Amino acid sequence: MIEITELIRPFEQGVTRPYLCRASDGKEYVVKGSSTTQRGLIAEFVCAHLAQCFGLPFSKFGVAYIDSSLIKYASNDNFWEQLT
């Protein structure tokens, strides 16, 4: 599991309202939250696994953990609503 340590910025485009975040490994990741809906997140996760099983080219993926205090004290109040 990837632990997010910094919320950098939201992306301007995308219905799922993804965010650019930095993780404890120092890498940047695109993170999606509840704006995607639970059903949407599950569908993306399952599709990503299927693509991987079939050997299709696909970006690396995983589950990210964001501590609620990181979101709560972020400069953008919408983080809480969109990433929880």
C-alpha positions as MATLAB code, in Angstrom:
seq = 'MIEITELIRPFEQGVTRPYLCRASDGKEYVVKGSSTTQRGLIAEFVCAHLAQCFGLPFSKFGVAYIDSSLIKYASNDNFWEQLT';
ca = [
       0.000    0.000    0.000;
       1.213    3.473   -0.894;
       1.152    6.107    1.876;
       0.440    9.636    0.646;
       2.435   12.340    2.422;
       1.631   15.442    0.359;
      -1.372   16.689   -1.599;
       0.123   18.693   -4.451;
      -2.793   19.840   -6.608;
      -5.999   18.751   -8.280;
      -6.000   18.063  -12.004;
      -7.976   20.504  -14.112;
      -9.530   17.800  -16.268;
     -11.237   14.569  -15.450;
     -14.691   13.643  -14.267;
     -13.193   11.618  -11.411;
     -11.377   14.712  -10.048;
      -7.966   13.076   -9.570;
      -5.211   14.699   -7.486;
      -1.473   14.743   -7.909;
       0.058   13.534   -4.653;
       3.495   12.613   -3.296;
       4.000    9.376   -1.388;
       6.414    8.254    1.303;
       8.639    6.727   -1.402;
       9.175   10.239   -2.857;
       7.291    9.472   -6.085;
       4.280   11.352   -7.399;
       0.987    9.556   -8.009;
      -2.425   10.310   -9.453;
      -4.947    9.601   -6.697;
      -8.692    9.263   -7.025;
     -11.143    9.371   -4.142;
     -14.845    9.226   -3.464;
     -15.599   11.611   -6.327;
     -15.031    8.507   -8.436;
     -17.606    6.575   -6.346;
     -16.876    3.262   -4.683;
     -18.291    1.369   -7.631;
     -16.070    3.337  -10.025;
     -12.943    2.737   -7.930;
     -13.678   -0.996   -7.765;
     -14.304   -1.136  -11.520;
     -10.983    0.621  -12.242;
      -9.127   -1.691   -9.851;
     -10.651   -4.846  -11.381;
     -10.020   -3.622  -14.938;
      -6.418   -2.798  -14.077;
      -5.893   -6.337  -12.732;
      -7.509   -7.861  -15.814;
      -5.313   -5.768  -18.117;
      -2.260   -6.911  -16.161;
      -3.339  -10.585  -16.354;
      -3.776  -10.349  -20.124;
      -0.399   -8.654  -20.519;
      -1.870   -5.437  -21.851;
       0.098   -2.211  -21.486;
      -1.218   -0.432  -18.419;
       0.090    2.099  -15.905;
       1.146    0.836  -12.503;
      -1.683    0.962   -9.992;
      -2.376    0.278   -6.345;
      -4.258    1.290   -3.253;
      -3.178    4.473   -1.492;
      -3.591    5.450    2.149;
      -4.134    9.096    3.031;
      -4.248    9.993    6.720;
      -7.369   12.018    7.460;
      -5.311   14.669    9.296;
      -3.329   15.333    6.100;
      -6.542   15.996    4.201;
      -8.168   17.953    7.030;
      -5.304   20.462    7.269;
      -4.670   20.845    3.544;
      -4.938   24.367    2.171;
      -7.799   23.402   -0.132;
     -11.015   22.606    1.774;
     -12.299   20.510   -1.131;
      -9.596   17.882   -0.482;
     -11.647   16.449    2.377;
     -14.780   16.038    0.289;
     -13.050   14.665   -2.791;
     -10.466   12.289   -1.322;
     -12.397   10.641    1.499;
];
